[in-house]
């Protein structure tokens, strides 16, 4: 059995959906759904990391902790790094980063990711990827692509179509060449606490800035990211009004909380 913790960064401000963690889904704030899915994963501890007392109040009735963090963080990873120091967690502890707008990530994926990280000693970060089957997706800049080495470590992440299939992309205008396993990155991570403490001490990297992908700071610094391929990407979270309507429909009549051992 692998022990792990889940931290849920939940910032109140959002340019598209202000107060997003508190938006109503099936009669409850979205952050409550996210917390319940985290508890179902069997984490030893679930912590909400927020910058707003209203979010603290929203989760007060759940068996989770809520920690107030600074409002000036640039990413969820930086917010989590503040939490691990505030709570005094050891460097060896494993933390799963579950974003506060992802109420549909299956609990099993969180457990599998923590186990993957714990059962090897090469990388201190692990994440997920799923197959890309459609040409439209490989060319969509909102779909982040990842290329792996032979051992399953990330070589690069990009919003561009990577790797570029020189002959296949030129000859096929509507289909995706099927002679390579194109992968889409799924933005859920597991880290060691020691890694998080190193990460926040590093400067922003040029690659991270131009692609707007925080994980590129890790590769820029020469560290490895282990990638777990899964058969299918989990349903996307809430980023737009359309996403909110979709997730509301999906979670209407959500079943009661079920705690599952890790």
FIBA-990645 format. One record per residue: residue in three letters; x, y, z of N, C-alpha, C in turn. Coordinates in steps of 0.001 Angstrom, whole numbers, plus 500000, padded with zeros to 6 digits. Atoms other than C-alpha are relative to their C-alpha. Example, Ala and Ser with C-alpha at 12.3 -4.5 7.8 and 13.67 -1.06 7.14 Angstrom:
% FIBA-990645
 residu    npx    npy    npz   capx   capy   capz    cpx    cpy    cpz
    ALA 500890 498810 500000 512300 495500 507800 500900 501200 500000
    SER 499180 498810 499940 513670 498940 507140 499230 501090 500730
END
This chain:
% FIBA-990645
 residu    npx    npy    npz   capx   capy   capz    cpx    cpy    cpz
    UNK 500849 498803 500000 500000 500000 500000 500885 501247 500000
    UNK 499230 498766 500116 501381 503397 499003 499220 501130 500658
    UNK 500652 498857 499366 500586 506346 501237 500279 501261 499191
    UNK 499837 498743 500720 500011 509656 499490 498996 501012 500514
    UNK 500881 498901 499628 498389 513015 500065 499513 500668 498718
    UNK 500522 499228 501126 496222 515070 497720 499848 501446 500435
    UNK 500208 498578 499763 496406 518847 497583 499223 500560 498809
    UNK 500886 499431 501021 493715 520740 495663 500184 501513 499974
    UNK 499905 498541 500112 494764 524246 494580 498665 500549 499493
    UNK 501319 499462 500355 491571 526318 494409 500033 501521 500167
    UNK 499930 498533 499996 492005 529980 493505 498622 500576 499690
    UNK 501328 499424 500209 488915 532159 493720 499906 500719 498658
    UNK 500048 499203 501223 489788 534448 490811 500126 499147 498755
    UNK 499928 500654 501305 489232 533295 487225 499522 500999 498962
    UNK 500382 499006 501003 489163 535476 484132 498715 499605 499276
    UNK 501188 500458 500725 486475 533315 482484 498812 499743 500908
    UNK 501071 500378 499084 484494 532108 485485 500362 500457 501414
    UNK 499670 499511 498651 484935 534311 488578 499349 499148 501082
    UNK 500509 500832 498909 484552 532375 491801 499785 498562 499607
    UNK 500245 501319 500594 484857 529135 489865 499868 498862 501013
    UNK 500152 501137 499079 485420 526748 492823 498661 499948 500714
    UNK 501252 499943 499264 482125 527890 494326 498770 499896 499101
    UNK 501139 500105 500906 479958 527531 491225 499189 498741 500302
    UNK 500896 501091 499626 476949 525308 491801 499988 498896 498947
    UNK 500144 501189 500846 476973 521784 490371 499162 499000 500797
    UNK 500902 500956 499350 474064 519514 491311 499742 500363 501456
    UNK 500381 499556 498672 473277 521621 494360 501136 500207 500975
    UNK 498846 499819 499111 476814 521825 495777 501096 500760 499262
    UNK 498892 499316 500664 479895 523983 495103 500921 498996 499296
    UNK 499119 500890 500750 482274 522509 492541 501143 499463 500867
    UNK 498875 500455 499181 485092 522343 495113 499607 498822 500887
    UNK 500459 501138 499191 482968 519935 497196 500066 498718 499183
    UNK 499904 501180 500870 482707 517525 494256 501455 499559 499842
    UNK 498582 500332 500180 486473 517720 493729 500537 499337 501265
    UNK 499542 500587 498742 487122 517006 497415 499476 498571 500174
    UNK 500559 501342 499857 484790 514007 497388 500699 498999 499096
    UNK 499267 500903 500880 486536 512506 494379 501398 499711 500565
    UNK 498684 500199 499390 489872 513026 496173 499912 499020 501166
    UNK 500170 500914 498871 488585 511263 499296 499764 498573 499526
    UNK 500239 501335 500546 487420 508339 497168 501294 499313 499567
    UNK 498726 500577 500452 491035 507864 496019 500767 499331 501128
    UNK 499333 500647 498878 492054 506754 499517 501256 500705 500463
    UNK 498835 499249 499547 494585 509511 500190 500044 500053 501523
    UNK 499847 499903 498555 495992 509696 503713 499529 501342 500517
    UNK 500412 498657 499620 495189 513396 503758 499588 500754 498747
    UNK 500437 499151 501101 493276 515783 501488 499976 501437 500511
    UNK 499866 498605 499584 494062 519496 501677 499574 500903 498850
    UNK 500348 498961 500957 492438 522403 499861 500909 501194 500257
    UNK 499096 498852 499903 494943 525193 499175 499361 501166 499267
    UNK 500781 498934 500608 493115 528444 498574 500499 501371 500419
    UNK 499671 498616 499659 493371 532223 498693 498758 500763 500449
    UNK 501260 499331 499697 489800 532918 499790 499245 499252 501101
    UNK 500690 500606 498852 487919 532308 503040 498670 499355 499600
    UNK 501272 500584 500431 484711 531549 501124 500182 498545 499570
    UNK 499716 501381 500391 486337 528397 499735 500270 499156 501237
    UNK 499802 500697 498719 487493 527432 503238 498642 499649 500609
    UNK 501327 500241 499432 483901 527788 504420 499231 498921 499229
    UNK 500753 500941 500835 482561 525720 501493 500350 498553 500304
    UNK 499580 501387 499748 484562 522616 502506 500023 499675 501494
    UNK 499897 500171 498552 484156 523014 506276 499323 498732 500499
    UNK 500702 501183 499533 481765 520078 506547 500582 498681 499511
    UNK 499380 501204 500557 484061 517600 504779 501215 499580 500820
    UNK 498806 500460 499284 486850 515425 506249 501286 500350 499244
    UNK 498806 499496 500663 489499 517572 504561 500503 501206 500784
    UNK 499445 498782 499424 491808 520374 505658 499956 501098 498960
    UNK 499931 498853 500911 491794 523855 504159 501076 500945 500515
    UNK 498871 499149 499625 494886 526059 504160 499956 501270 499167
    UNK 499916 498724 500695 494994 529743 503294 501430 500213 499507
    UNK 498689 499776 500601 497872 530505 500916 500057 501399 499394
    UNK 499804 498661 500541 499329 533652 499402 499245 500167 498676
    UNK 500744 499766 501243 497412 535261 496503 500877 500199 498769
    UNK 499123 499609 501102 500491 535870 494339 500653 498832 499271
    UNK 499389 501147 500673 501310 532328 493181 499658 500013 498507
    UNK 500201 500049 501450 501731 531847 489414 499395 498677 499544
    UNK 500494 501317 500413 500665 528188 489394 499529 499220 501218
    UNK 500427 500891 498935 498998 525455 491382 501162 499307 500681
    UNK 498829 500662 499426 502379 523802 491879 500649 500883 501051
    UNK 499416 499078 499023 503721 526889 493624 499119 500097 501250
    UNK 500911 499939 498853 500623 527027 495832 500154 498737 500862
    UNK 499811 501252 499262 501117 523355 496788 501311 500023 500770
    UNK 498702 499926 499318 504765 524010 497629 499896 500818 501287
    UNK 500204 499234 498761 503639 526631 500153 499314 499131 501048
    UNK 500738 500860 499072 501246 524107 501697 500922 498989 500678
    UNK 499157 501043 499398 503877 521409 502203 500928 500583 501057
    UNK 499174 499362 498979 506045 523888 504101 499168 500412 501210
    UNK 500862 499611 498890 503157 525224 506179 499645 498806 500883
    UNK 500401 501200 499252 502222 521658 507170 501191 499153 500444
    UNK 498794 500686 499543 505815 520494 507649 500153 498581 499498
    UNK 499878 501353 500527 505628 517428 505412 501445 499672 499660
    UNK 498628 500431 500260 508800 515401 504946 500285 499951 498499
    UNK 499609 500012 501409 510739 515402 501665 499554 498737 499282
    UNK 500340 501275 500634 509847 511755 501021 498513 499832 499740
    UNK 501450 500143 500172 506082 512277 501182 499609 500215 498542
    UNK 500508 499881 501372 504141 511902 497913 498715 500819 500013
    UNK 501145 499106 500105 501663 514586 496919 499426 499905 498594
    UNK 500695 499945 501282 499094 514367 494123 499329 501360 499876
    UNK 500574 498691 500303 498099 517697 492579 498697 499775 499233
    UNK 501311 500124 500644 494367 517720 491794 499389 501385 499911
    UNK 500496 498642 500164 493120 520990 490332 498559 500141 500484
    UNK 501310 499762 499420 490050 522554 491930 498869 500123 499009
    UNK 501050 499971 501030 488174 522619 488606 499908 498674 499250
    UNK 499997 501329 500619 488534 518874 487901 499152 499027 500821
    UNK 500835 500894 499199 485525 517128 489474 499777 498621 499379
    UNK 500296 501259 500698 485575 514218 486978 501209 499068 499872
    UNK 498834 500890 500069 489087 512735 487393 499703 498744 500822
    UNK 500316 501226 499247 488524 509062 488372 500960 499778 501168
    UNK 499131 500238 498838 489858 508180 491843 501141 499031 499708
    UNK 498976 500999 500273 491759 505196 490466 501233 500604 499347
    UNK 498841 499389 500652 493982 507427 488334 500922 500670 501011
    UNK 499179 499363 498965 495160 509308 491418 500827 498951 500742
    UNK 499278 501078 499321 496079 506064 493180 501100 499430 499111
    UNK 499010 500585 500912 497846 504643 490120 501197 500915 499821
    UNK 498914 499046 500192 499874 507802 489684 500921 500029 501214
    UNK 499186 500018 498782 501035 507807 493311 500817 498722 500090
    UNK 499272 501274 499965 501970 504105 493112 501145 499997 498999
    UNK 498963 499959 501024 503895 504665 489882 501218 500759 500497
    UNK 498882 499195 499515 506000 507387 491466 500746 499290 501120
    UNK 499387 500621 498828 506621 505424 494664 500843 498779 499662
    UNK 499373 501295 500294 507776 502236 492945 501178 500101 499044
    UNK 498777 499820 500780 510766 503696 491092 500822 501100 500666
    UNK 499140 499014 499334 513712 505904 492035 500771 500870 499008
    UNK 499333 499182 501013 514625 507712 488806 499405 501398 499949
    UNK 500701 498720 500107 512004 510475 488647 499312 500337 501327
    UNK 500736 499547 498821 510414 512565 491400 498697 500708 499622
    UNK 501257 499455 500505 507490 513679 489246 499390 498960 499072
    UNK 500705 500891 500925 504863 511562 487481 498729 500694 499534
    UNK 501209 499420 500558 501965 512519 485238 499362 499002 499045
    UNK 500775 500903 500843 499471 511011 482774 499970 500473 498560
    UNK 500216 499674 501409 498964 510874 479023 499026 498987 499420
    UNK 500979 500870 500662 496299 509412 476744 500196 500074 498497
    UNK 499799 500007 501453 496312 508431 473057 499210 501094 499290
    UNK 500678 499090 500919 495421 510934 470362 499646 499211 498753
    UNK 500458 500760 501160 493344 509448 467560 499579 500885 498830
    UNK 500537 499120 501029 492161 512491 465624 501018 501063 499601
    UNK 499091 498980 500508 494159 514834 463418 499677 501375 500594
    UNK 500399 498707 499445 492171 517793 464748 500625 500238 501368
    UNK 499450 499859 498655 493435 517124 468254 501498 500244 499972
    UNK 498546 499820 500046 497104 516882 467305 500365 501424 499597
    UNK 499730 498633 500426 496867 520339 465705 499324 501052 500893
    UNK 500671 499075 499086 494831 521884 468540 501001 500496 501046
    UNK 499018 499503 499034 497112 524192 470600 499540 499905 501446
    UNK 500490 500179 498637 494873 523709 473639 500185 498570 500501
    UNK 499692 501386 499635 495706 519987 473605 501519 499873 500080
    UNK 498552 500059 499809 499186 519621 475073 500495 498598 499664
    UNK 499440 501280 500424 501221 516888 473415 501281 499688 500785
    UNK 498776 500419 499327 504012 514863 475030 500641 498866 499212
    UNK 499220 501064 500643 506758 512685 473523 500858 499340 501072
    UNK 499300 500757 498974 508340 509924 475613 501263 499344 499465
    UNK 498874 500834 500372 511666 508146 475625 499625 498537 500194
    UNK 500320 501436 499970 511895 504352 475615 499635 499505 501402
    UNK 500289 500405 498625 511632 504213 479424 498775 500692 500583
    UNK 501216 499364 499537 508475 506285 479624 500180 501351 500654
    UNK 499773 498657 499478 510051 509591 480616 499719 501025 498902
    UNK 500333 498957 500965 508940 512822 478958 501263 500589 499380
    UNK 498951 499281 500712 511264 514187 476300 499637 501471 499830
    UNK 500446 498624 500185 509174 517300 475652 498478 500062 500018
    UNK 501423 499684 500061 505711 518813 476049 499840 501209 499090
    UNK 500204 498849 500877 504278 521196 473472 498538 500140 499619
    UNK 501310 499747 500588 501134 522836 472188 500020 499723 498497
    UNK 499838 500310 501416 502508 522129 468715 499843 498496 499775
    UNK 500109 501443 500292 502003 518754 466942 501374 499345 500012
    UNK 498710 500690 499903 504969 516705 468134 499766 498515 500238
    UNK 498960 499665 500971 506666 514701 466848 499378 500353 498643
    UNK 500501 499630 501321 506249 516222 463384 500246 498854 499029
    UNK 499900 501120 500950 505518 513405 460932 500196 500609 498609
    UNK 499686 499252 501220 507274 514823 457882 499198 499533 498792
    UNK 500706 500520 501173 505743 512524 455284 498504 499836 500262
    UNK 501404 500288 499700 502500 511585 457039 499125 501228 500044
    UNK 500806 498792 499914 501292 515107 457773 499864 500681 498645
    UNK 500063 499384 501328 502084 516242 454241 499043 499258 499081
    UNK 500788 500796 500941 500236 513390 452553 498563 499763 500451
    UNK 501350 500273 499484 497186 512974 454820 499402 501288 500542
    UNK 500574 498718 499619 495013 516078 455074 498890 499881 501039
    UNK 501140 500117 499084 492175 514675 457154 500155 498893 501034
    UNK 499813 501093 499053 493552 511660 459016 501351 500125 500692
    UNK 498757 500015 499249 496266 511087 461587 500779 498742 499633
    UNK 499211 501202 500293 499120 508741 460542 499980 499043 501188
    UNK 500187 500985 498943 498813 505521 462519 501263 499211 500333
    UNK 498774 500743 499749 502456 504488 462682 500787 500549 501180
    UNK 499330 499470 498811 503257 506400 465897 498948 500263 501073
    UNK 500983 499793 498922 501546 506597 469314 499994 501441 500507
    UNK 500106 498622 499530 500718 510297 469616 499280 500035 501346
    UNK 500538 499950 498643 499946 511254 473221 499631 501421 500397
    UNK 500427 498732 499420 498017 514056 474869 500277 499978 501499
    UNK 499713 499905 498568 499180 515194 478286 498720 500266 500788
    UNK 501104 499774 499072 496670 515023 481147 500602 500655 501239
    UNK 499327 499172 499010 497471 517695 483714 499737 499663 501447
    UNK 500017 500391 498597 497452 515747 486953 501378 499441 500314
    UNK 498623 500355 499662 500767 515218 488754 500082 499351 501373
    UNK 499557 500428 498676 502324 513318 491620 501449 500443 500145
    UNK 498638 499534 499739 505479 514739 493209 500470 499468 501353
    UNK 499473 500089 498645 507786 514100 496088 500044 501413 500568
    UNK 499945 498680 499367 507739 516938 498601 501367 500631 499814
    UNK 498661 499457 500226 511503 517292 498218 500134 500642 498633
    UNK 499976 499398 501333 511045 517925 494503 499305 501349 500009
    UNK 500746 498739 499975 508431 520631 495166 500835 501126 500595
    UNK 499161 498966 499376 510866 522465 497415 501098 500458 499053
    UNK 499002 499587 500993 513478 522445 494648 499345 500815 498889
    UNK 500673 499375 501149 510985 523437 491955 499781 501489 500211
    UNK 500340 498592 499786 509928 526709 493554 501244 500878 500155
    UNK 498768 499221 499913 513563 527752 493972 500608 500270 498629
    UNK 499460 499814 501344 514226 527508 490231 499405 501234 499328
    UNK 500567 498881 500771 513830 530515 487922 499082 499467 498897
    UNK 500827 500361 501148 511202 530464 485208 500910 499764 498795
    UNK 499175 500322 501163 512561 528937 482010 499421 500642 498740
    UNK 500514 499441 501260 512302 530373 478479 498948 499111 499347
    UNK 500964 500913 500616 510479 527251 477247 498645 500098 500697
    UNK 501219 499882 499203 507940 527502 480055 499236 501266 499627
    UNK 500638 498718 500304 507270 531129 479141 499365 500011 498619
    UNK 500538 499889 501359 506801 530743 475387 498881 498996 499738
    UNK 501060 501000 500193 504676 527560 475566 498874 500154 501039
    UNK 500928 499877 498883 502881 528593 478782 499677 498631 500584
    UNK 500109 501343 499427 503517 525122 480235 501009 499892 501140
    UNK 499102 499957 498851 504931 525047 483766 500886 498764 500113
    UNK 499203 501214 499882 506176 521444 483456 501304 500083 499215
    UNK 498759 499870 500769 508814 522580 480955 501141 500536 500859
    UNK 498935 499586 499075 510704 524176 483843 500751 498785 500529
    UNK 499392 501224 499464 511340 520642 485112 500997 499423 498999
    UNK 499103 500539 501022 512811 519421 481824 501162 500942 499750
    UNK 498943 499007 500203 514784 522650 481397 501113 499836 501034
    UNK 499017 500180 498923 516486 521941 484726 500632 498615 499999
    UNK 499347 501294 500145 517434 518440 483588 499414 498890 500845
    UNK 500627 501045 499204 515039 516494 485813 498995 499226 499147
    UNK 500854 500887 500783 512802 513661 484653 498562 500024 500477
    UNK 501423 500150 499715 509048 513320 484473 499564 498650 499460
    UNK 500475 501319 500395 507655 509786 484410 498539 500116 499569
    UNK 501344 499854 500568 504522 509440 482271 499293 498641 499978
    UNK 500828 501202 500014 501800 506863 482803 498976 500120 498882
    UNK 501034 499972 501046 499859 506220 479566 498746 499273 500476
    UNK 501280 500621 499683 496181 505468 480119 499215 499846 498707
    UNK 500708 500317 501237 493728 504095 477590 499161 501160 499488
    UNK 500905 498931 500403 491431 507103 477596 500148 501171 500946
    UNK 499916 498805 499169 491646 510676 478825 498731 500142 500828
    UNK 501206 499734 499216 489290 511465 481703 499267 501210 499437
    UNK 500789 498876 500496 486492 513889 480950 500563 501310 500528
    UNK 499384 498720 499656 487724 517488 480956 499255 500693 501126
    UNK 500577 499224 498921 487122 519823 483880 499312 501257 499500
    UNK 500774 498793 500273 485601 523284 483976 500930 501177 499738
    UNK 499210 498826 500357 487295 526122 482122 499127 501099 499398
    UNK 500885 499048 500663 484411 527782 480268 498558 499784 500463
    UNK 501421 500139 499683 480673 528318 480629 499435 498719 499397
    UNK 500452 501242 500625 480077 525451 478187 500449 498787 500803
    UNK 499507 501092 499155 482261 523188 480349 499126 499849 501235
    UNK 500821 500037 498789 480202 524133 483386 498651 499335 499735
    UNK 501280 500609 500355 476947 523198 481642 500157 498495 499782
    UNK 499758 501429 500252 478442 519866 480510 500189 499232 501303
    UNK 499727 500690 498745 479715 518969 483978 498754 499981 500887
    UNK 501253 500011 499245 476427 520008 485583 499097 498863 499532
    UNK 500830 501081 500537 474603 517607 483289 500563 498645 500396
    UNK 499333 501268 499684 477143 514877 483961 499810 499607 501470
    UNK 500038 500290 498571 476956 515189 487767 498627 500197 500629
    UNK 501348 499885 499455 473241 515744 488140 499593 498668 500627
    UNK 500331 501257 499326 472138 513193 490713 501237 499225 500378
    UNK 498734 500630 499597 475764 512493 491770 499787 499075 501188
    UNK 500188 500923 498884 475917 509425 494078 500677 500506 501262
    UNK 499389 499557 498735 476823 509884 497761 501464 499573 500068
    UNK 498568 500238 499821 480449 509906 498867 500271 498557 500410
    UNK 499551 501354 499653 482176 506518 498967 501501 500055 500250
    UNK 498582 499993 499686 485532 506269 500735 500597 498649 499599
    UNK 499375 501212 500518 487888 503763 499112 501424 499922 500526
    UNK 498633 500163 499497 491077 502380 500642 500991 500037 498856
    UNK 498941 499954 501021 494339 502950 498767 500670 498662 499876
END
